[in-house]
Amino acid sequence: MRIPIFGKALPGSTVTVYLTDGVTLASVYAAESGGAVVNAVTASSTGAVVFYYDDATYPFPAFFDVVASLTGYTSLTKTNVWNFFDTTTAVASSSASELDICNEALVLIGQAEITSLAEDSDAARACSRLYSPTRDAVLRAYPWTRAMKYDTLTVDATEPAWGYSYRYALPADLLRLLGLDYSKYVFKVVGGYVYTNEVSDDLNIRYTARITDPTDWDALLRKAVAMRLSHALAVPLAGDKALAKLQWELYQLVIREARSIDGQEGTIDPIESNDFTDFRA
């Protein structure tokens, strides 16, 4: 049995594994094939960590406390770890690449890391195929502040055939229209345009953009992409529908955490008016 745990912030760190009392060292293995029992494993160059345990010793599902340590950094403890371990909070600064995030997703489902998205392997081909649509789906699913943009649109010369008086071409990098500059405007997104009856000149919008560079994301957004990607990879690479379901549930927890944190940064944006909210009022 194996538990993949991840974090890219402390490459080369020592991760010591304890039972959930935080005192008793656990007996785990550095290799899936077993071998010598160890109490600690070393993080890879990306900070990814995988350790294995005998389910005859620790019945599934087993939980552990883990401590990551590296010279020059304050040790970081995570309690009740089951299937992932994120060390990003222990770092003063860090960066991430698409390859890092793909490797985090692979480790989460017990797969070996890859060295390049272009390498000749099933894992690399799956990551290359699924990464971009997964990234866009995560960005669209939640109004991440790191992916939010403001823009001013110019009214289109062509009037809509019916239903609305004006239309405005949306930016090419728009994934989700979050709102207009006045909450009482009624609008609808159709194709590559936003339609409204309210404005006849410039229109100010707030939207989620397709931000492709992971270094522009925050830690929660990177974690969410890795988690949702692990869900997408679980069946094609591990052939495990139960694992895919688990990773989806963990992804939802990340979104819930992001929603909680987001509510603490800045004032709450107004709820935009639409036919449904107007009817309820």
C-alpha positions as CSV (number, residue, x, y, z in Angstrom):
1,M,0.0,0.0,0.0
2,R,1.3,3.5,-0.7
3,I,0.5,7.0,0.2
4,P,1.5,9.8,-2.2
5,I,2.2,13.1,-0.5
6,F,3.3,16.2,-2.2
7,G,4.8,19.6,-2.0
8,K,7.4,21.3,-4.1
9,A,8.7,23.9,-1.7
10,L,11.4,21.9,0.1
11,P,13.4,19.9,-2.5
12,G,15.9,17.6,-0.7
13,S,14.2,18.0,2.6
14,T,13.9,15.1,5.1
15,V,10.4,14.0,5.8
16,T,10.1,12.0,9.0
17,V,7.0,9.9,9.5
18,Y,5.3,9.4,12.8
19,L,2.1,7.7,14.0
20,T,-0.6,10.2,14.8
21,D,0.6,10.6,18.4
22,G,3.4,12.7,16.9
23,V,6.0,10.8,19.0
24,T,6.2,7.2,17.8
25,L,8.2,6.7,14.6
26,A,6.2,4.9,11.9
27,S,7.7,1.9,10.0
28,V,7.4,2.8,6.3
29,Y,9.3,2.0,3.1
30,A,11.1,4.2,0.5
31,A,10.3,1.8,-2.3
32,E,7.0,0.2,-3.4
33,S,8.8,-3.2,-3.5
34,G,9.5,-2.9,0.3
35,G,13.0,-3.6,1.5
36,A,14.5,-2.0,4.5
37,V,12.1,-0.3,6.9
38,V,12.7,3.5,7.3
39,N,11.3,6.3,9.4
40,A,12.1,9.1,7.0
41,V,12.2,9.7,3.2
42,T,13.9,12.5,1.2
43,A,12.0,14.9,-1.1
44,S,12.8,14.9,-4.8
45,S,14.2,17.9,-6.7
46,T,10.6,19.1,-7.1
47,G,9.8,18.6,-3.4
48,A,7.6,15.6,-4.1
49,V,7.5,12.8,-1.5
50,V,6.2,9.2,-1.7
51,F,6.4,6.6,1.0
52,Y,4.9,3.2,1.3
53,Y,3.5,1.2,4.2
54,D,2.4,-2.4,4.8
55,D,-1.3,-2.6,5.3
56,A,-0.8,-5.6,7.5
57,T,1.0,-3.3,9.9
58,Y,-1.2,-0.2,9.5
59,P,-4.7,-1.2,8.3
60,F,-6.0,0.9,5.4
61,P,-6.8,3.8,5.6
62,A,-3.8,4.7,7.7
63,F,-3.0,8.3,8.9
64,F,0.3,9.7,9.9
65,D,2.0,12.8,11.3
66,V,4.9,14.0,9.1
67,V,7.6,16.6,9.8
68,A,9.6,18.2,6.9
69,S,13.0,19.6,7.8
70,L,15.8,21.3,5.8
71,T,18.8,23.3,6.9
72,G,18.0,27.0,6.9
73,Y,14.2,26.5,7.2
74,T,11.8,26.1,10.1
75,S,10.5,22.5,10.3
76,L,7.0,22.1,9.2
77,T,4.6,19.6,10.8
78,K,1.5,18.2,9.2
79,T,-0.9,16.0,11.2
80,N,-3.3,13.2,10.2
81,V,-1.8,13.0,6.7
82,W,-3.4,10.5,4.4
83,N,-2.8,11.1,0.7
84,F,-1.1,14.5,0.3
85,F,1.3,16.8,2.1
86,D,1.8,20.4,1.0
87,T,5.0,22.2,2.2
88,T,4.4,25.4,0.3
89,T,3.7,27.4,3.5
90,A,7.3,26.7,4.8
91,V,9.0,28.7,2.0
92,A,9.8,32.4,1.8
93,S,9.5,32.3,-2.0
94,S,8.9,29.6,-4.6
95,S,8.0,29.1,-8.2
96,A,6.2,26.5,-10.2
97,S,6.1,25.2,-13.7
98,E,3.6,23.1,-15.7
99,L,5.9,20.2,-15.2
100,D,6.0,20.7,-11.4
101,I,2.2,20.7,-11.2
102,C,1.9,17.6,-13.5
103,N,4.4,15.8,-11.2
104,E,2.4,16.8,-8.1
105,A,-0.7,15.3,-9.8
106,L,1.1,12.2,-10.7
107,V,2.5,11.7,-7.2
108,L,-1.0,12.1,-5.8
109,I,-2.2,9.0,-7.6
110,G,1.0,7.0,-7.0
111,Q,2.6,7.4,-10.4
112,A,6.3,8.1,-11.1
113,E,7.3,11.6,-11.9
114,I,8.2,12.6,-15.5
115,T,11.2,14.7,-16.7
116,S,9.4,16.4,-19.5
117,L,5.9,16.8,-21.0
118,A,7.4,15.7,-24.3
119,E,9.0,12.5,-23.1
120,D,7.8,9.2,-24.6
121,S,5.6,7.9,-21.7
122,D,2.0,7.3,-21.1
123,A,2.1,9.7,-18.1
124,A,3.7,12.5,-20.2
125,R,1.2,12.1,-23.0
126,A,-1.7,12.1,-20.6
127,C,-0.4,15.2,-18.8
128,S,0.2,17.0,-22.0
129,R,-3.3,16.2,-23.2
130,L,-5.2,17.0,-20.0
131,Y,-3.2,19.8,-18.4
132,S,-4.5,22.8,-20.4
133,P,-8.2,21.9,-20.3
134,T,-7.9,21.1,-16.6
135,R,-6.2,24.4,-15.8
136,D,-8.9,26.3,-17.7
137,A,-11.7,24.4,-15.9
138,V,-10.2,25.3,-12.5
139,L,-9.8,28.9,-13.4
140,R,-13.4,29.1,-14.6
141,A,-14.7,27.2,-11.5
142,Y,-13.8,29.9,-9.0
143,P,-13.1,33.7,-9.1
144,W,-9.4,33.4,-8.2
145,T,-8.0,36.9,-7.4
146,R,-4.7,36.0,-9.1
147,A,-6.6,35.4,-12.4
148,M,-9.0,38.4,-12.2
149,K,-8.8,41.2,-14.7
150,Y,-10.7,44.5,-15.4
151,D,-11.3,45.8,-18.8
152,T,-13.4,48.4,-20.7
153,L,-15.3,47.2,-23.8
154,T,-16.5,49.3,-26.8
155,V,-20.0,48.8,-28.1
156,D,-20.1,46.6,-31.2
157,A,-21.3,48.3,-34.4
158,T,-23.7,45.4,-35.1
159,E,-26.8,45.4,-33.0
160,P,-28.2,42.1,-31.8
161,A,-31.1,40.7,-34.0
162,W,-33.4,40.7,-31.0
163,G,-33.7,40.5,-27.2
164,Y,-31.0,43.0,-26.3
165,S,-30.0,46.4,-27.7
166,Y,-26.3,46.3,-27.5
167,R,-23.4,43.8,-27.6
168,Y,-19.7,43.9,-26.7
169,A,-17.0,41.6,-27.9
170,L,-15.3,39.8,-25.0
171,P,-11.5,39.7,-24.5
172,A,-9.8,36.7,-26.1
173,D,-8.4,35.5,-22.7
174,L,-11.8,35.6,-21.0
175,L,-12.8,32.4,-19.3
176,R,-15.7,33.7,-17.1
177,L,-17.4,37.0,-17.0
178,L,-17.7,37.9,-13.3
179,G,-19.7,41.1,-13.5
180,L,-20.2,44.6,-14.9
181,D,-19.3,47.8,-13.1
182,Y,-22.9,48.4,-12.0
183,S,-24.6,45.5,-10.2
184,K,-28.1,46.4,-11.5
185,Y,-27.2,45.8,-15.2
186,V,-29.0,42.8,-16.7
187,F,-26.6,41.0,-19.1
188,K,-26.1,37.7,-20.8
189,V,-23.0,36.1,-22.4
190,V,-23.7,34.6,-25.8
191,G,-20.8,33.2,-27.8
192,G,-18.0,35.7,-27.7
193,Y,-20.1,38.7,-26.7
194,V,-21.9,40.1,-23.7
195,Y,-25.4,41.4,-24.4
196,T,-27.2,44.1,-22.4
197,N,-29.9,46.8,-22.8
198,E,-28.3,49.1,-20.2
199,V,-25.3,50.8,-21.8
200,S,-24.8,52.3,-25.2
201,D,-21.1,53.3,-25.0
202,D,-18.2,51.8,-23.1
203,L,-18.8,49.0,-20.7
204,N,-16.5,48.1,-17.7
205,I,-16.2,44.4,-16.9
206,R,-14.5,42.2,-14.4
207,Y,-13.5,38.7,-15.5
208,T,-11.5,35.6,-14.9
209,A,-8.7,35.4,-17.5
210,R,-6.7,32.5,-18.9
211,I,-3.5,33.0,-16.9
212,T,-1.1,30.3,-18.2
213,D,2.0,31.0,-16.2
214,P,1.8,29.1,-12.9
215,T,4.3,31.5,-11.3
216,D,1.5,34.1,-11.5
217,W,-0.8,31.9,-9.3
218,D,-1.0,31.6,-5.6
219,A,-0.4,28.4,-3.6
220,L,-4.1,27.5,-3.4
221,L,-4.6,27.8,-7.2
222,R,-1.6,25.7,-7.9
223,K,-2.9,23.1,-5.4
224,A,-6.3,23.1,-7.0
225,V,-5.0,22.5,-10.5
226,A,-2.7,19.7,-9.3
227,M,-5.6,18.1,-7.4
228,R,-8.1,18.3,-10.3
229,L,-5.4,17.0,-12.7
230,S,-4.8,14.1,-10.4
231,H,-8.6,13.3,-10.6
232,A,-8.4,13.5,-14.5
233,L,-5.3,11.2,-14.6
234,A,-6.5,8.6,-12.0
235,V,-8.5,6.4,-14.5
236,P,-6.3,6.6,-17.6
237,L,-3.0,6.0,-15.7
238,A,-4.0,4.2,-12.5
239,G,-7.2,2.6,-13.8
240,D,-8.8,3.4,-10.4
241,K,-12.3,5.0,-10.4
242,A,-12.3,5.0,-6.5
243,L,-9.1,7.0,-6.5
244,A,-10.5,9.4,-9.1
245,K,-13.5,10.0,-6.8
246,L,-11.3,10.6,-3.8
247,Q,-9.2,13.1,-5.7
248,W,-12.3,15.0,-6.8
249,E,-13.5,15.2,-3.2
250,L,-10.1,16.6,-2.2
251,Y,-10.2,19.1,-5.0
252,Q,-13.6,20.3,-3.7
253,L,-12.0,20.8,-0.3
254,V,-9.3,23.0,-1.8
255,I,-12.0,25.1,-3.5
256,R,-13.8,25.4,-0.1
257,E,-10.5,26.5,1.5
258,A,-10.0,29.1,-1.3
259,R,-13.5,30.5,-0.8
260,S,-12.8,30.9,3.0
261,I,-9.4,32.6,2.4
262,D,-10.8,34.8,-0.4
263,G,-13.5,36.2,1.9
264,Q,-10.7,37.6,4.1
265,E,-9.1,39.7,1.3
266,G,-10.8,42.9,0.4
267,T,-14.5,43.8,0.4
268,I,-17.2,41.5,-0.9
269,D,-18.1,42.1,-4.6
270,P,-21.8,42.8,-5.2
271,I,-24.1,40.1,-6.4
272,E,-24.8,40.9,-10.1
273,S,-28.4,41.3,-11.1
274,N,-30.0,38.9,-13.5
275,D,-33.4,37.5,-14.4
276,F,-33.2,34.9,-11.6
277,T,-32.2,37.3,-8.8
278,D,-34.7,40.0,-10.0
279,F,-37.5,37.4,-9.8
280,R,-36.6,36.4,-6.3
281,A,-36.6,40.0,-5.2
